């Protein structure tokens, strides 16, 4: 279980005469079960990506806790191999001097897996819809969709309990987006992982997510099962859904 409990996060604004604090997240609480896909949706600037940075432990809140399987996510040993991330900018996510094989090996070596690495790499590439021959390519030789598939292969390589997707399909062509979403569905079922799917794209969220957490100005407005979207109550949620056209 991934549990976020009463989390606040602020950043300092350093002005010419004085500094002030700007609150980005306020009293954020939710849970995500392993095997569930929880969508966090909201407009740009609503605090979604800040929340994502807290979920992977690279920033800390002023108040509240984030626990994974009952242990604090802010201790490196607790999150190691338990949560992975796939970012929006797939090109900068891969070291340009790394081959595909090097990129996927990076997290495996971090947890000291050394046996049958060649077999593991080939299997991962096949699982994300790429030929094993791709392992010798460099990032500049890949299309956007291929690069993001490599990032997904890297994310699942350690078989984590959860993967965070931070606007992970928004930079891809629409036709490729649907292919990636279908791939993510297959992988979630195969590995029984939980997904945190951060996006401003409500169409994508409704396609892949079991529940939606509707986010505005750093606060949770509403949480609802995707199948019950027609029952949303908050005015903001109704506004988001007004022009929804499903895939």
C-alpha positions in Angstrom: 0.0 0.0 0.0 1.2 3.5 -0.9 -0.2 6.0 1.6 0.0 9.8 1.5 -1.1 11.3 4.8 -1.8 15.1 5.3 1.1 16.3 3.2 1.9 20.0 2.9 4.7 21.5 0.6 5.8 25.1 0.2 8.6 26.9 -1.7 10.2 30.1 -0.7 9.8 33.2 -2.9 12.9 35.4 -2.4 11.9 39.0 -3.2 14.1 42.1 -3.3 13.1 43.3 0.2 11.8 40.1 1.9 11.2 36.4 1.3 7.8 34.7 1.5 6.5 31.2 1.3 4.2 29.9 -1.4 2.2 26.8 -0.6 2.1 24.3 -3.4 0.4 21.3 -1.7 -2.0 21.5 1.2 -3.4 18.7 3.3 -3.0 16.0 0.6 -4.1 12.5 1.6 -4.8 9.4 -0.5 -4.0 5.7 -0.8 -3.1 3.5 -3.8 -3.2 -0.3 -3.5 -0.7 -2.5 -5.3 -2.2 -3.5 -8.6 -4.4 -0.4 -8.9 -4.0 2.5 -11.3 -4.7 5.8 -9.6 -4.9 8.9 -11.8 -4.0 12.3 -10.5 -5.6 14.8 -12.8 -5.7 18.6 -12.9 -4.6 21.6 -14.9 -1.0 22.7 -15.4 0.3 24.4 -12.3 -2.0 22.6 -9.9 0.9 20.9 -8.0 0.8 17.5 -9.6 4.4 17.3 -10.5 5.5 18.6 -7.1 3.5 15.7 -5.6 5.3 13.4 -8.0 8.7 14.5 -6.7 7.6 13.8 -3.2 6.3 10.4 -4.1 9.7 9.3 -5.4 11.5 10.8 -2.5 13.6 13.5 -4.2 11.8 16.2 -2.2 10.3 16.3 1.3 7.1 17.8 2.6 7.0 20.3 5.5 4.2 18.2 7.1 2.7 14.8 6.7 4.1 11.4 5.7 4.4 9.2 2.6 4.6 5.4 3.3 5.1 2.5 1.1 4.2 -0.9 2.6 4.3 0.8 6.0 7.7 2.3 5.7 8.7 5.9 5.0 9.5 6.6 1.3 12.1 9.2 2.4 14.5 6.5 3.5 16.4 5.4 0.4 16.5 1.7 1.4 12.7 1.7 1.7 12.0 3.0 -1.8 14.8 1.2 -3.5 13.3 -1.2 -6.1 9.8 -0.5 -4.7 9.0 2.6 -6.8 10.1 3.6 -10.3 9.3 6.6 -12.4 8.7 7.4 -16.1 9.0 11.1 -16.9 7.5 13.2 -19.7 10.8 14.1 -21.3 11.9 10.6 -22.5 15.0 12.0 -24.3 16.6 13.6 -21.3 15.6 10.6 -19.2 18.2 8.5 -21.0 21.9 9.3 -20.9 22.8 10.2 -24.5 26.1 8.3 -24.2 24.3 5.1 -23.0 23.1 2.4 -25.3 19.6 1.1 -24.7 21.2 -1.9 -22.9 23.2 0.4 -20.6 20.1 2.5 -19.8 18.1 -0.6 -18.7 21.0 -2.1 -16.8 21.4 1.0 -14.6 18.7 0.2 -12.1 19.5 -3.5 -12.1 23.1 -2.9 -11.2 21.9 -0.5 -8.4 20.3 -3.4 -6.7 23.2 -5.7 -7.5 21.4 -8.0 -10.0 24.2 -9.5 -12.1 23.0 -13.0 -13.2 21.6 -13.6 -16.7 21.6 -9.8 -17.5 21.6 -10.4 -21.3 18.6 -12.6 -21.0 16.8 -10.1 -18.8 17.4 -7.2 -21.2 16.1 -9.2 -24.2 13.0 -10.2 -22.2 12.3 -6.7 -21.1 12.7 -5.3 -24.7 10.3 -7.9 -26.0 7.8 -7.1 -23.3 7.7 -3.4 -24.3 7.3 -4.3 -28.0 10.9 -3.8 -29.1 13.3 -6.2 -30.8 16.3 -7.3 -28.7 18.5 -5.8 -31.4 17.5 -2.4 -30.0 19.8 -2.9 -27.1 22.8 -1.7 -29.2 21.1 1.6 -30.2 21.6 5.0 -28.8 18.8 7.4 -27.8 19.3 9.6 -30.9 18.5 6.6 -33.0 15.1 6.1 -31.4 11.7 7.6 -32.2 9.8 9.2 -29.3 7.6 6.1 -28.9 10.6 3.8 -28.9 12.5 5.9 -26.4 9.5 5.9 -24.0 9.2 2.1 -24.3 12.9 1.9 -23.3 12.1 4.1 -20.3 9.2 1.8 -19.4 11.4 -1.3 -19.7 13.9 0.4 -17.3 11.1 1.2 -14.9 9.8 -2.4 -14.8 13.2 -4.0 -14.7 13.4 -4.2 -10.9 9.8 -5.3 -10.7 8.8 -2.5 -8.3 5.6 -2.3 -6.3 4.7 1.0 -8.0 5.5 3.1 -11.0 4.9 6.8 -11.1 4.1 8.2 -14.6 4.5 12.0 -14.7 2.9 13.2 -17.9 4.6 10.2 -19.5 2.6 10.2 -22.8 1.9 13.9 -23.3 4.9 14.4 -25.6 4.0 11.6 -27.9 1.8 11.6 -31.0 -1.8 10.7 -30.3 -1.6 7.4 -32.2 1.5 6.4 -30.2 -0.2 7.5 -26.9 -2.9 4.8 -27.3 -0.3 2.1 -28.0 1.7 3.1 -24.9 -1.5 3.1 -22.8 -2.4 -0.4 -24.0 1.2 -1.6 -23.2 0.9 -0.2 -19.7 -2.3 -2.0 -19.1 -0.7 -5.3 -20.2 2.4 -4.8 -18.0 0.3 -3.8 -14.9 -1.7 -7.1 -15.2 1.5 -9.1 -15.8 3.5 -7.7 -12.9 0.6 -6.7 -10.5 2.1 -3.3 -10.0 0.4 -0.2 -8.8 0.5 2.9 -11.0 0.3 6.6 -10.1 -0.6 8.2 -13.3 -0.1 12.0 -13.2 -1.6 13.9 -16.1 -3.6 16.9 -17.3 -5.1 14.6 -20.0 -8.4 13.3 -18.6 -9.1 11.2 -21.7 -5.9 9.2 -21.1 -6.6 9.0 -17.4 -10.1 7.6 -17.9 -8.7 5.0 -20.4 -6.2 3.5 -18.0 -7.1 4.4 -14.4 -9.3 2.6 -11.9 -9.8 5.7 -9.8 -9.2 9.4 -10.3 -8.0 11.9 -7.8 -9.0 15.4 -9.0 -6.5 18.0 -8.1 -6.7 21.8 -8.0 -4.4 24.4 -6.5 -2.5 21.9 -4.5 -5.6 20.3 -2.9 -7.6 17.1 -3.5 -11.0 18.2 -4.8 -12.5 14.8 -5.2 -11.6 11.1 -5.5 -13.9 8.8 -7.5 -13.9 5.4 -9.3 -13.5 6.0 -13.1 -16.7 4.1 -13.7 -18.6 6.6 -11.6 -17.3 9.7 -13.2 -20.8 10.8 -14.1 -21.4 11.2 -10.3 -18.7 13.8 -9.6 -19.9 16.5 -7.3 -17.3 19.3 -7.2 -17.8 22.2 -9.7 -14.1 21.9 -10.8 -14.5 18.2 -11.6 -17.7 18.9 -13.6 -15.8 21.5 -15.6 -13.0 19.1 -16.4 -15.4 16.5 -17.6 -17.6 18.8 -19.6 -15.9 18.2 -22.9 -14.7 14.6 -22.2 -14.5 12.4 -25.3 -13.2 8.9 -24.5 -10.7 7.0 -26.8 
